Amino acid sequence: MGDTPNVSHSLTLRVQFKNDSGMLGRLASNIGRLGGDIGSVDLVSVGDGIMVRDLTINCRDDGHATELLNDIRALDDFTLLHHSDRTFLLHLGGKIEVVSRSPIRTRDDLSMVYTPGVARVCMAIHEHPEDAYSLTIKKNTVAVITDGTAVLGLGDIGPAAAMPVMEGKCALFKEFAGVDAFPLALDTTDTAAIVDTVSHLATAFGGINLEDIAAPRCFEIEEQLQARLDIPVFHDDQHGTAIVTLAPLINALRLVGKEPGDLKVVFNGVGAAGVAVSKIFMDYGITNLIGCDRSGAIYPGRSGHMNFMKQWYADHTNPNDERGSLADVIDGADVFIGLSAPGVLTVPMLKKMNRDAIVFAMANPTPEIMPEEATPHVRIMATGRSDYPNQVNNVLAFPGVFRGALDVRATTINDEMKRAAAYAIAGVIPADELHEDYIIPSVFNKAVVEAVAKAVAKAARASGVARRETKG
C-alpha cells in the first residue's frame, strides 16, 4: 500500500444524508479515520430535510479506495448514491483528438482544402520535396512510438495497454511546447519489423520519439532508425532521462563545491536509462563511475548476466575494478543515481558515502530510499516524485528538445544538443536561488521549454545538423 493519499487514486463520491447539524462532520470524520484525504466538498442539492453532497477524496491505492467505499456504504443514515474514479473519468474516450486548422464551410473551402485545389500543392511537393515542411503538418509533428514492452513501472503490458501513456506523452508535447504528437503502438516486438514500420511511416513526421521499448532492443532500434531516417529519432527513456539527470547534478555540484573529475558516482540500474545517463555523465567529465545491477557491480571481465550494452559498460566504466554488491561499491561515493527498484538503498549504505553526498533516487513510484530516511544523512536528495522537492521529470526535457529540433529542421538530436538541453535546464535557476531543495526547476516553469528549445536549436546549428537557420 502507498505511503500517502494522492490524486492518482482520487474518488468523487455522491452521498445523501439527513440535513441535520453534525452529519457532514460525522461523514468527514469516518473518511479521515480510514486515512482518506478530503480535497473538496460541494453541495449538490438540499430539500425535504435531505442533503446531497459530492466529496473528492484522495486515497493511497485501489485497495484503500475499496475499503473506504465499503465503510461509507456500511454507515447508518448515509446513502452512497454514486462514485467515480477521477483518473478513469479523465481517460474516457482518450486524452487527445485531431482538430482541423482549416474550416470547411463553403464549396470554395472544400475546393482548396481538398480536390481539385489540393492537387496543385501535391505537385509542388513532388517537384520540391523540402516543401513538405511548410505545406504539411510535418514541420510540427512527432510520432510517439512504442511496442509496450517497458511501460513505466509496469513492464511488458503490450501495445494496447501502453496507449494511455502514449496519449499522455502526446498531450504533454502539445501543452508544454505546442508540438503536435500522435501515438503509434506497434503490435510487434521484432526489432526489424519495428524499424521497417517506423521507417515507412516517417514521411509524415518531423521527428520520432521512441517510448517504453525494453532494453537492449531499444538501443538497436534507435541506432538503426537514426541511420535510415533524416529526421530526429529520440528514445526518451534514454536521452530524456539523461538530460534531466545531468541538469540537477550540475546545480548540485555548484552547491557542494565539487568538480566532475573528482567524483565517485555509483549507479543502481544499468538498463536503457542507466546507460544513457552514464554516457552523458562521462561526457560531462566524470571518470570514476560504477554501475550495479541485480548481480552487483559491472566490471571488466564479468561474464554473468551480461548483454552487449553491459559489455560496453564494463569496458568503459569502473576504472578501479571495484567488485561486489551495491553496499560494497558505494563506500566513498559522492553521488548515487538510482534507476532501479524500491528500497535497494539503505541508511547504512548512505553512511558509507562521502561528505556532502548527493542522492538521486528515481525509481517510480517508490524510490530506492524515501527522502524521510535519506535526508538526515545526505546533503542533496532528489526523486522522480512530485510530492517531494527536486522532482527529476522528463517533461523538463523532451518538449523543449523537440521544439528546438523542429524549429531548425534538425536531421538528428546529437550529443551536443542533449548537453545543451541539460545546461539550459540547470541555468533556469539563478545562482543566487540555488538551494538543497531547489536544484531543478518545476515542470510548470514556462521558462524551461523556451530555454531548452533555444539552446538545442543553437547547438544544432553549431554542430551542422540544422537545415533551417531561423524559426518558422
Number of C-alpha atoms within 10 A of each C-alpha: 8 13 9 13 19 16 16 14 18 25 25 19 20 20 21 20 19 18 15 10 8 10 15 17 10 12 17 16 13 15 18 14 11 14 18 24 20 18 13 10 16 11 11 12 11 14 9 7 9 12 18 21 17 20 19 22 26 23 27 20 18 14 11 19 22 11 12 20 15 12 13 17 14 11 13 8 11 17 16 17 13 11 15 13 17 17 13 13 11 10 13 8 8 13 15 15 10 7 6 7 6 10 9 14 8 8 9 11 13 16 13 16 16 12 10 10 14 14 13 12 16 16 11 15 17 12 10 10 11 11 16 20 19 12 13 15 14 20 23 22 24 26 23 23 23 30 26 28 20 20 22 16 13 10 14 17 13 19 22 14 13 26 20 15 18 26 21 16 22 22 20 18 23 16 12 21 21 15 21 20 25 23 22 19 19 19 14 16 17 12 15 12 14 19 18 14 13 19 16 11 10 18 14 16 22 27 30 27 22 22 27 27 24 20 18 14 14 20 17 14 23 18 15 16 21 20 11 11 18 17 23 24 26 25 26 22 23 22 25 25 25 26 32 26 24 24 25 25 23 21 24 26 18 15 17 15 9 14 12 17 12 12 19 22 25 26 26 25 20 24 19 25 21 24 21 21 25 25 20 20 21 17 13 14 14 19 19 18 22 30 26 23 19 12 12 17 25 28 24 19 10 13 10 8 11 15 12 10 16 20 17 13 22 21 14 16 21 22 14 11 13 16 17 14 15 22 16 14 23 27 16 19 22 21 24 22 24 25 24 24 19 17 13 15 22 14 14 10 18 25 16 18 22 17 14 18 21 26 29 26 31 25 22 16 15 18 23 25 25 18 19 9 12 20 16 11 20 21 17 26 27 28 27 21 18 13 10 14 19 22 25 27 22 19 21 29 27 30 26 28 29 31 26 29 33 31 22 23 30 25 21 22 25 17 16 16 26 26 21 24 33 27 20 24 29 27 20 18 19 9 13 6 8 16 15 17 15 19 31 29 23 20 18 11 12 14 15 26 27 20 21 31 28 21 25 32 32 20 24 29 19 12 13 10 22 22 15 16 13 12 12 12
